[in-house]
Amino acid sequence: MRSLISRQKYLPNINYVVSVYGFPRRNIFIDSETTPNPHSMKFKPGREVLSEEHGTGMYFQSNGTDSYREISKSPLAKALFSVSGVKSVFLGRDFITITKQSDESWLPLKPQLFSAIMDFFAENKPVMTSITQEGVSDTTILDTDDEIVATIKELMETRIRPSVQEDGGDIFYEGFDPITGLVKVRLAGSCVGCPSSTVTVCSYH
């Protein structure tokens, strides 16, 4: 398996054959895409990554006081953080966005990440070990939301979120101040630290 990774590490798409004692068990096709953020890369394993019960996405960072506890909720995130040089991991519905440390190079990291993703799904481990509140996400329109907040949530869910997820990121609604008219959001995945993120959000102003 190591020689296979070595021969194909310069290719953007790799079709891995998972074997047990030399006998093929399954094929895993992992597609990788660049994002507007040069430090983030999007990986698509050709299968569901995050089920609907966990919301639209889960974001994990390697810094912060609660980072270890949060990362431990996802065996997949934990496996990816075991690769040296990984700064953050975002799990989307059918993709994984990995952000590297700014001083790291993708050349040695990519084959290691391909291998970590391949091994994880080959072992059929659960992506998450805990479930979020069923049916409720940041853009779920609640009975207590006024018309403005409901409109903001609908806009984020139907227009903004699909756009940023296409680039390997996500955006989460965190609040609206009716006095200032400002909407508070939280960026995740490739959107964090990306020069294009401000332009993307402001284009829906």
N, C-alpha and C positions, 0 to 999 in steps of 0.2 A: 504493500500500500504506500509506503514511503517513497518508493521509486516512481510510482504512478504520479504522485503529487509533484515530485521533482521534475518530471518530464513535462507536465502540463501547467506549471504554475504561471506561465505567461499568457495562458488562454483565458478569456473572460468567462467562458462557460465550461464547466467540467461535468462529465457524466461519470459518476463514481459507481463502481460495482462493489457492493458490500459482501464479504465472504466470511464463512466460518469454517475453519479447518480446510481452507482451500476450495470450498464449494460455494458458488455464487448464491446469495440469498435474495438480494433485491437490487434494483438500480435506483440511484438517487441522483436526480439532475439538479444541480445548484447553479442558478444564474446569478451573476453579479452585475450591478449597474453603478456607475458613478453618480454623484449627486452634485447640486450647486455648491455644496460645502466640500472643499478638497480633502478635509479630514474625516469625512463620513462616506461610507459605502453601503449600498443596499444589496442584500442577499435574498434570493427567492428560491426556496427549496422545492417548489412545485407542489406544495401541499399546504393545508391549513397550519398556521403557526399559533395564532391566538383565537380561541373560540369566543363566540358572542357573549358568553356569560362573564367574560373578563373585560368587557367594554371595547372601545375602539383601539386602544393601545396601552402598553405598559412601558414606562421609561425608568431605566436604572442607571445610576451614576456611581463611580468608584470613590467619590469623595462625600463628605458629610457624615454627621454623627450616626444617622440611621441607615447609612448605605448598606452595611453588611446585613442588617436585619431585613431590609427590603429585597436585596439580591437573593437571600436565602429562600424567598418565596417562589423563586423560579429556578428550577434545576438547569434550564437552558441558559439563562443569564449567568448563572454561577459557572457553567462550563465555559462560556465565552470569556468571562473575566479571568479565567485561569490562564488565558493567553496573555503573555506580557505585552504591554503597550496599548491595551484596550482601555478607553476612557469612559465610554458610556454605551449602553445597549438599549435599543428601542424595539419592542416586539409589536408588529402590526398584524392584521388579520391573515395575510399570506406572505409577509416579508419580515426581514430582520435588518435593521439599520445599525451598523457598528461605527462608532466614532473612535478614532485612534488618538493617542497623545500627539501633540503637534510636532514633536521631534522624532517621531517614528516614521518608517517608510512602509508603504503598502507591499513592497516586493517580498519581504520575508513574512509579513503578517498574513497575507491572503491565503497561502497554502495551509497555514496553521488554522485559520478560521474555517476554511472549507472542511478540513479534517474534523474539527470540533463539532461543526453542524452535522456533518455526515454521521459521525459516531453517535451523536445524541439521538437523532431520529431513527437510526438503525436499531437502537436498543429500546425503542418505544416507551421512553420515559415521559411522564407528564410535563408539559411546558410550565404549568403553574401548579402549586400545591394548595393554594387558597383561592376562594371564589369571591369576587366583588359582589356588592349588593345587586341582586338579580333585577334586570330590567331598568336600572337607573344608571345614567351616564352624565357627564358634565353638560350635555346638550339636551337632556330629557326635559321637556316642557312640563313644569309642575303646575298644580292648581293655584299656587301662590304667586306665580310669575305674572307680571303685568304684560301689556301688549308689546311694549318696547323690548323687554327681556326675552319674550317668546320669539319676537322677530329676529333678535340677535342670535339666539340659539339656532333657529331654523336656518339662518344665513350661514352660520359656521358649519353646521352639519351637512348642508346640501351643496354649498359652493366653495367655502374656504378649505374645509378639511380634506375633501377629495383632491384638491389641488396640491396641498402640502404633502399628503401621503404619497402622491405620485412621485415626489422627490425624496421619499424616504423619511419624512418627518411627521409631526402631528401638532395640533394646536388645541388647547383645552380652555374652556370658559371658566373663569374664576370669579367674575362679578361685574356689576355695572353700577356706576355712581351717577344717580340722576341729577345731582347738583352740577358736576363738572361735565357730564356727558361722556366720561371716559369708560371704556370697556377694559377690564383686566383679563389678560390671557396668559397662559403658560405655554412656552414652546418646548418641543421634545424632538429627539432624534437628530436628523441632519439640520434641522432649523436652528438648533442652538449654536450660536456663534457664526451663523452663515450670513454673509454680507447681503444676500438677496432676500432675507426674511422680512426686513422692514418694508422693502418694496412690495413683496407679496401681500402683506397684511394691508398696507396703505392703498393698494389697488382696489380694495373692496370698501374703501371709506365712502 
